[in-house]
Every structure is written in structure tokens, then in C-alpha cells.
Amino acid sequence: MNEPATPTSADTVSRPLRLRADDTVAIVSPSGPPNAALLHRGVKLLEGLGLKVVLGPHVLDRQGYLAGCDADRAADLQAAWCDPAVSAVFCSRGGYGAARILDLLDWHAMRAAGPKILLGSSDITALHHVFNVELGLPTLHGPMPACRPLTFEEEPEPATWEHLRAALSGQSPPVTGDRVLREGRAEGVLAGGNLSLLASLCGTRYQPSFADRLVLLEDIGEQPYRIDRMLTQLLQSGALDGVRGIALGSWVECGDPYPVLAERLVPLGVPVIAGLTVGHGTPQRSVWLGSLGVIDTESCSLTGLLGAAEQAM
């Protein structure tokens, strides 16, 4: 097995990549099986941007709640990433299963393939975390081509689509929340994603460490006591030691999570903003993980510093 690499430091973090017309995008299913009709809509949507879209050989496989066996899902992801003709790898959907393939990927070969874009969210948090550590690349946490809100209706949800297009052009558009749990301003490399997945990595060789980082947290279908349990796991494992700031995304079907979020996170003494439309639900904004950002409670916003600098040029 390959040993996990040392996390990329904030002063060496890479600039977000960008897609251009005629670039090739590969769609793979490292987690759950996508709906074929929704995937077809997603392909047409991407082709409308002038992108060439190829599908992994096992993208529509189904083995219970998984998109085929672990070996095939890992092979599709690695083949797409290592294909010199492919500029970006989009995950078709989340679900469950990405963490199961982490030990099956050849990280040396994937590092040698050079920089590309990885897009996904939810269960893809496991890949975001390890890609950021192993490859030292920013990855795009955003809507997937076989999921709401891009493909459930005849047209994609406008704010979601506009934000994703801007992110794919290499920008880091700001995302605003609706409440401040603790005031302040913090800069750092953005990490995190789905709370359930991050908690599940604790105690493994891929355990997260968010020292000197901003952390995004979101989830779906988890009651407050379960959110409390997972936050406690992050806290007691030391994953949140030295964190610089926290941005809380969507908490769809989670009851009222804010009392427990405030109780567990405010004592860390760092800025905390909440209500960002990142994660599940509609609209769904895109953010670059593994890239520099700033949390500002005066504007209740999370902004990518590299994207802001690039837009000012």
C-alpha cells in the first residue's frame, strides 16, 4: 500500500484548474449507481458547453447499493485520471462506496498523470480529502451530472448551473450564508465536505487533520444527536485541532442542527458561518477544496482567494 502523503501546505497550494471548450471530461461512478436517464441528461448538458464526454466502462454497473464491484469502480477512476486525453473526471453521483476503493488506487501513477479536475460531492468527500493530500491538487465540491439539481428537471437550476460554470472556468465565486455563529475573519486552505464521511475516516490511515485550514461541513438526513456524535468524533480524534475557521453548508432533513453545531464548534474560538448553499439541496453552489479561501463574518461569506485574485487581473 502507498503511505498517505503529507498534506499540502497553504503556501504551496495549487491554483484551481479550468476547463475549456473541446476538453474531454470522463464520467465515472466510484460510489452508488446512477439513474441512466439522469446521466444521459447530464452528458447532454456538458456537451452543450462544448465539452467532449466519455463514460467509464462500468459507470452504469449495479451491485446492490454500489456501482459495481470495488475493483471495477477503482479501475474506472484510475483509468480516467491517467488518460492523457482527459482533462477532468466527474463523479456521476454520491451514495456510498468511495472510501472502499481508496486502497485500490495507485497514487504514484495518478500523481504522474499530472493535474486534472475532480468534481463531486457527498460520498465523494472521501476522494476529495485523499486527492488533496496525495496529489496536492484542488478539487471541486459541486453538483454531479446524474443528480439534482442539474438533471432532475428539464433544465438545470439556474444558480447552481451558473456557479458551476464559473467554477469550471477556474474561478472561486463567493458563497454567502444566512447566519454567523461566531464572528471573525480567517484565511487558509479550504478542506472538508460531508460530515458523515469525514467522521468515518477518523481512526483510519486517511484520518483528516484540519490544522491551519478552513473547514466546510454539511450533511443530509442526520438528526441532531447524530451530528453531535460525529462532531464529537472529529473533536476527540484531534481532526479539528488548530482549525482556522468553519463554514457550515446545507443540513437537509436534519431537523434543527444549529444548537448542537453552535455548542460543539463555537468553543473552538474561530469564525463560524452557517447557511451556505453548499452540499445537498437546491441551489447547490460549487467550492474548490484544497485551495486558498477566506471566511468573513461581516459579509457572512466564503470566498476563494485565488479566484478573487484571478478575476481582478
C-alpha positions as a Python dict, from the first residue, in 0.01 Angstrom:
ca = {
    (1, 'M'): (0, 0, 0),
    (2, 'N'): (106, 359, -57),
    (3, 'E'): (151, 562, 260),
    (4, 'P'): (-59, 882, 268),
    (5, 'A'): (140, 1190, 176),
    (6, 'T'): (186, 1493, 397),
    (7, 'P'): (-97, 1748, 347),
    (8, 'T'): (-15, 2032, 110),
    (9, 'S'): (78, 2350, 296),
    (10, 'A'): (-109, 2675, 241),
    (11, 'D'): (193, 2844, 82),
    (12, 'T'): (232, 2575, -187),
    (13, 'V'): (-135, 2517, -270),
    (14, 'S'): (-216, 2494, -639),
    (15, 'R'): (-439, 2730, -835),
    (16, 'P'): (-780, 2589, -936),
    (17, 'L'): (-776, 2443, -1285),
    (18, 'R'): (-1010, 2542, -1565),
    (19, 'L'): (-1196, 2365, -1844),
    (20, 'R'): (-1211, 2494, -2199),
    (21, 'A'): (-1429, 2406, -2497),
    (22, 'D'): (-1317, 2082, -2663),
    (23, 'D'): (-1167, 1949, -2338),
    (24, 'T'): (-1258, 1589, -2256),
    (25, 'V'): (-1449, 1503, -1940),
    (26, 'A'): (-1473, 1145, -1815),
    (27, 'I'): (-1771, 1045, -1600),
    (28, 'V'): (-1723, 755, -1358),
    (29, 'S'): (-1921, 606, -1069),
    (30, 'P'): (-1694, 548, -767),
    (31, 'S'): (-1988, 525, -526),
    (32, 'G'): (-2353, 441, -597),
    (33, 'P'): (-2515, 355, -931),
    (34, 'P'): (-2664, 650, -1121),
    (35, 'N'): (-3000, 667, -1292),
    (36, 'A'): (-2931, 613, -1664),
    (37, 'A'): (-3183, 874, -1780),
    (38, 'L'): (-3045, 1141, -1546),
    (39, 'L'): (-2690, 1057, -1651),
    (40, 'H'): (-2790, 1098, -2015),
    (41, 'R'): (-2927, 1446, -1936),
    (42, 'G'): (-2606, 1535, -1757),
    (43, 'V'): (-2398, 1428, -2055),
    (44, 'K'): (-2605, 1645, -2289),
    (45, 'L'): (-2571, 1939, -2052),
    (46, 'L'): (-2192, 1913, -2053),
    (47, 'E'): (-2180, 1863, -2427),
    (48, 'G'): (-2374, 2188, -2456),
    (49, 'L'): (-2066, 2362, -2314),
    (50, 'G'): (-1858, 2227, -2600),
    (51, 'L'): (-1700, 1955, -2385),
    (52, 'K'): (-1631, 1604, -2506),
    (53, 'V'): (-1778, 1349, -2266),
    (54, 'V'): (-1668, 988, -2226),
    (55, 'L'): (-1818, 736, -1985),
    (56, 'G'): (-1628, 486, -1775),
    (57, 'P'): (-1691, 125, -1885),
    (58, 'H'): (-1863, 46, -1554),
    (59, 'V'): (-2041, 378, -1498),
    (60, 'L'): (-2387, 213, -1504),
    (61, 'D'): (-2295, -111, -1328),
    (62, 'R'): (-2501, -207, -1025),
    (63, 'Q'): (-2413, -433, -735),
    (64, 'G'): (-2667, -365, -465),
    (65, 'Y'): (-2605, -12, -338),
    (66, 'L'): (-2272, 9, -523),
    (67, 'A'): (-2198, 94, -887),
    (68, 'G'): (-2037, -244, -944),
    (69, 'C'): (-1754, -414, -759),
    (70, 'D'): (-1477, -223, -585),
    (71, 'A'): (-1210, -328, -836),
    (72, 'D'): (-1411, -205, -1135),
    (73, 'R'): (-1503, 127, -974),
    (74, 'A'): (-1140, 189, -881),
    (75, 'A'): (-1020, 86, -1227),
    (76, 'D'): (-1260, 328, -1398),
    (77, 'L'): (-1149, 617, -1179),
    (78, 'Q'): (-779, 547, -1220),
    (79, 'A'): (-801, 486, -1595),
    (80, 'A'): (-988, 813, -1645),
    (81, 'W'): (-744, 1008, -1429),
    (82, 'C'): (-438, 860, -1601),
    (83, 'D'): (-575, 907, -1955),
    (84, 'P'): (-374, 1195, -2110),
    (85, 'A'): (-674, 1292, -2323),
    (86, 'V'): (-893, 1356, -2017),
    (87, 'S'): (-888, 1700, -1852),
    (88, 'A'): (-1147, 1636, -1581),
    (89, 'V'): (-1311, 1344, -1403),
    (90, 'F'): (-1670, 1396, -1291),
    (91, 'C'): (-1835, 1156, -1047),
    (92, 'S'): (-2183, 1065, -1165),
    (93, 'R'): (-2337, 1071, -816),
    (94, 'G'): (-2265, 1006, -449),
    (95, 'G'): (-2436, 740, -242),
    (96, 'Y'): (-2182, 514, -80),
    (97, 'G'): (-1862, 333, -169),
    (98, 'A'): (-1584, 582, -245),
    (99, 'A'): (-1390, 506, 74),
    (100, 'R'): (-1384, 136, -18),
    (101, 'I'): (-1164, 200, -323),
    (102, 'L'): (-902, 427, -165),
    (103, 'D'): (-659, 141, -104),
    (104, 'L'): (-707, 13, -462),
    (105, 'L'): (-581, 329, -632),
    (106, 'D'): (-219, 363, -747),
    (107, 'W'): (-139, 709, -613),
    (108, 'H'): (207, 710, -770),
    (109, 'A'): (56, 659, -1117),
    (110, 'M'): (-210, 919, -1051),
    (111, 'R'): (46, 1176, -939),
    (112, 'A'): (239, 1109, -1258),
    (113, 'A'): (-73, 1180, -1466),
    (114, 'G'): (-49, 1549, -1380),
    (115, 'P'): (-316, 1798, -1267),
    (116, 'K'): (-682, 1749, -1358),
    (117, 'I'): (-1020, 1842, -1215),
    (118, 'L'): (-1215, 1609, -988),
    (119, 'L'): (-1582, 1703, -942),
    (120, 'G'): (-1824, 1554, -693),
    (121, 'S'): (-1985, 1590, -351),
    (122, 'S'): (-2150, 1392, -72),
    (123, 'D'): (-1980, 1048, -62),
    (124, 'I'): (-1710, 1187, -294),
    (125, 'T'): (-1580, 1370, 15),
    (126, 'A'): (-1358, 1066, 74),
    (127, 'L'): (-1194, 1121, -265),
    (128, 'H'): (-1168, 1497, -219),
    (129, 'H'): (-982, 1452, 106),
    (130, 'V'): (-733, 1195, -19),
    (131, 'F'): (-683, 1361, -359),
    (132, 'N'): (-599, 1688, -181),
    (133, 'V'): (-346, 1508, 40),
    (134, 'E'): (-197, 1260, -208),
    (135, 'L'): (-195, 1471, -524),
    (136, 'G'): (-168, 1820, -377),
    (137, 'L'): (-444, 1940, -610),
    (138, 'P'): (-758, 2146, -552),
    (139, 'T'): (-1076, 1951, -622),
    (140, 'L'): (-1423, 2083, -699),
    (141, 'H'): (-1701, 2014, -448),
    (142, 'G'): (-2017, 2064, -652),
    (143, 'P'): (-2322, 1920, -826),
    (144, 'M'): (-2284, 1594, -1017),
    (145, 'P'): (-2412, 1513, -1367),
    (146, 'A'): (-2669, 1248, -1263),
    (147, 'C'): (-2806, 1429, -956),
    (148, 'R'): (-3029, 1711, -851),
    (149, 'P'): (-3025, 1999, -912),
    (150, 'L'): (-2856, 1966, -1252),
    (151, 'T'): (-3062, 1694, -1415),
    (152, 'F'): (-3380, 1621, -1222),
    (153, 'E'): (-3583, 1880, -1413),
    (154, 'E'): (-3574, 1956, -1784),
    (155, 'E'): (-3336, 2247, -1720),
    (156, 'P'): (-3069, 2280, -1451),
    (157, 'E'): (-3140, 2504, -1154),
    (158, 'P'): (-3006, 2843, -1274),
    (159, 'A'): (-2798, 2949, -973),
    (160, 'T'): (-2643, 2604, -945),
    (161, 'W'): (-2554, 2591, -1313),
    (162, 'E'): (-2414, 2944, -1325),
    (163, 'H'): (-2198, 2883, -1018),
    (164, 'L'): (-2068, 2552, -1152),
    (165, 'R'): (-1979, 2705, -1489),
    (166, 'A'): (-1785, 2982, -1316),
    (167, 'A'): (-1600, 2729, -1100),
    (168, 'L'): (-1513, 2515, -1402),
    (169, 'S'): (-1361, 2823, -1562),
    (170, 'G'): (-1110, 2832, -1276),
    (171, 'Q'): (-1285, 3090, -1058),
    (172, 'S'): (-1389, 3061, -694),
    (173, 'P'): (-1720, 3250, -681),
    (174, 'P'): (-1818, 3364, -328),
    (175, 'V'): (-2085, 3177, -135),
    (176, 'T'): (-2288, 3360, 129),
    (177, 'G'): (-2461, 3218, 433),
    (178, 'D'): (-2752, 3341, 642),
    (179, 'R'): (-2614, 3338, 997),
    (180, 'V'): (-2299, 3391, 1199),
    (181, 'L'): (-2232, 3162, 1494),
    (182, 'R'): (-1901, 3325, 1590),
    (183, 'E'): (-1758, 3647, 1447),
    (184, 'G'): (-1421, 3699, 1288),
    (185, 'R'): (-1219, 3659, 971),
    (186, 'A'): (-993, 3370, 874),
    (187, 'E'): (-784, 3270, 574),
    (188, 'G'): (-649, 2929, 486),
    (189, 'V'): (-677, 2627, 261),
    (190, 'L'): (-1037, 2503, 244),
    (191, 'A'): (-1096, 2138, 333),
    (192, 'G'): (-1382, 1918, 448),
    (193, 'G'): (-1713, 1824, 290),
    (194, 'N'): (-1972, 1576, 414),
    (195, 'L'): (-1960, 1534, 792),
    (196, 'S'): (-2053, 1164, 789),
    (197, 'L'): (-1770, 1080, 552),
    (198, 'L'): (-1513, 1285, 741),
    (199, 'A'): (-1610, 1120, 1069),
    (200, 'S'): (-1590, 776, 907),
    (201, 'L'): (-1226, 842, 810),
    (202, 'C'): (-1126, 903, 1173),
    (203, 'G'): (-920, 614, 1305),
    (204, 'T'): (-814, 509, 954),
    (205, 'R'): (-488, 575, 773),
    (206, 'Y'): (-673, 857, 594),
    (207, 'Q'): (-780, 1037, 912),
    (208, 'P'): (-822, 1410, 841),
    (209, 'S'): (-621, 1684, 1008),
    (210, 'F'): (-757, 2036, 963),
    (211, 'A'): (-480, 2229, 1139),
    (212, 'D'): (-435, 2573, 979),
    (213, 'R'): (-729, 2510, 747),
    (214, 'L'): (-1080, 2634, 688),
    (215, 'V'): (-1333, 2353, 711),
    (216, 'L'): (-1659, 2307, 523),
    (217, 'L'): (-1915, 2078, 689),
    (218, 'E'): (-2256, 1968, 560),
    (219, 'D'): (-2484, 1665, 568),
    (220, 'I'): (-2825, 1522, 485),
    (221, 'G'): (-3075, 1307, 675),
    (222, 'E'): (-2889, 1316, 1008),
    (223, 'Q'): (-3069, 1403, 1332),
    (224, 'P'): (-2904, 1649, 1571),
    (225, 'Y'): (-2786, 1377, 1812),
    (226, 'R'): (-2606, 1202, 1525),
    (227, 'I'): (-2450, 1530, 1415),
    (228, 'D'): (-2337, 1574, 1776),
    (229, 'R'): (-2187, 1223, 1772),
    (230, 'M'): (-1990, 1287, 1451),
    (231, 'L'): (-1867, 1629, 1564),
    (232, 'T'): (-1756, 1471, 1891),
    (233, 'Q'): (-1564, 1212, 1691),
    (234, 'L'): (-1385, 1484, 1493),
    (235, 'L'): (-1311, 1678, 1810),
    (236, 'Q'): (-1188, 1384, 2016),
    (237, 'S'): (-975, 1247, 1731),
    (238, 'G'): (-793, 1581, 1707),
    (239, 'A'): (-909, 1639, 1348),
    (240, 'L'): (-1024, 1993, 1434),
    (241, 'D'): (-718, 2090, 1639),
    (242, 'G'): (-578, 2415, 1503),
    (243, 'V'): (-863, 2480, 1259),
    (244, 'R'): (-878, 2846, 1146),
    (245, 'G'): (-1246, 2883, 1055),
    (246, 'I'): (-1561, 2683, 983),
    (247, 'A'): (-1820, 2721, 706),
    (248, 'L'): (-2142, 2525, 753),
    (249, 'G'): (-2328, 2427, 438),
    (250, 'S'): (-2671, 2269, 394),
    (251, 'W'): (-2832, 2039, 652),
    (252, 'V'): (-3118, 1889, 452),
    (253, 'E'): (-3366, 1683, 655),
    (254, 'C'): (-3154, 1728, 969),
    (255, 'G'): (-3416, 1889, 1195),
    (256, 'D'): (-3269, 2195, 1367),
    (257, 'P'): (-2894, 2126, 1383),
    (258, 'Y'): (-2782, 2476, 1481),
    (259, 'P'): (-2799, 2445, 1861),
    (260, 'V'): (-2565, 2145, 1857),
    (261, 'L'): (-2343, 2295, 1584),
    (262, 'A'): (-2300, 2607, 1793),
    (263, 'E'): (-2246, 2413, 2117),
    (264, 'R'): (-1972, 2194, 1969),
    (265, 'L'): (-1799, 2439, 1732),
    (266, 'V'): (-1815, 2788, 1886),
    (267, 'P'): (-1585, 2686, 2177),
    (268, 'L'): (-1307, 2630, 1921),
    (269, 'G'): (-1272, 3009, 1920),
    (270, 'V'): (-1265, 3055, 1542),
    (271, 'P'): (-1505, 3229, 1299),
    (272, 'V'): (-1810, 3015, 1216),
    (273, 'I'): (-2063, 3099, 944),
    (274, 'A'): (-2368, 2893, 853),
    (275, 'G'): (-2647, 2857, 599),
    (276, 'L'): (-2425, 2830, 290),
    (277, 'T'): (-2597, 2660, -3),
    (278, 'V'): (-2319, 2405, -42),
    (279, 'G'): (-2373, 2031, -14),
    (280, 'H'): (-2720, 1887, -68),
    (281, 'G'): (-3038, 2068, -161),
    (282, 'T'): (-3114, 2337, -418),
    (283, 'P'): (-2944, 2558, -516),
    (284, 'Q'): (-2607, 2389, -478),
    (285, 'R'): (-2300, 2611, -508),
    (286, 'S'): (-1953, 2486, -602),
    (287, 'V'): (-1638, 2541, -396),
    (288, 'W'): (-1275, 2450, -454),
    (289, 'L'): (-1140, 2229, -177),
    (290, 'G'): (-763, 2234, -134),
    (291, 'S'): (-747, 2596, -247),
    (292, 'L'): (-698, 2917, -52),
    (293, 'G'): (-1008, 3088, 79),
    (294, 'V'): (-1137, 3335, 336),
    (295, 'I'): (-1426, 3324, 581),
    (296, 'D'): (-1558, 3672, 659),
    (297, 'T'): (-1842, 3700, 909),
    (298, 'E'): (-1908, 4067, 826),
    (299, 'S'): (-2036, 3956, 484),
    (300, 'C'): (-2116, 3603, 607),
    (301, 'S'): (-1926, 3466, 310),
    (302, 'L'): (-1677, 3206, 198),
    (303, 'T'): (-1460, 3333, -87),
    (304, 'G'): (-1181, 3168, -281),
    (305, 'L'): (-877, 3395, -268),
    (306, 'L'): (-719, 3257, -584),
    (307, 'G'): (-1041, 3302, -777),
    (308, 'A'): (-1077, 3658, -647),
    (309, 'A'): (-722, 3743, -743),
    (310, 'E'): (-763, 3591, -1085),
    (311, 'Q'): (-1083, 3787, -1154),
    (312, 'A'): (-903, 4110, -1062),
    (313, 'M'): (-629, 4054, -1319),
}
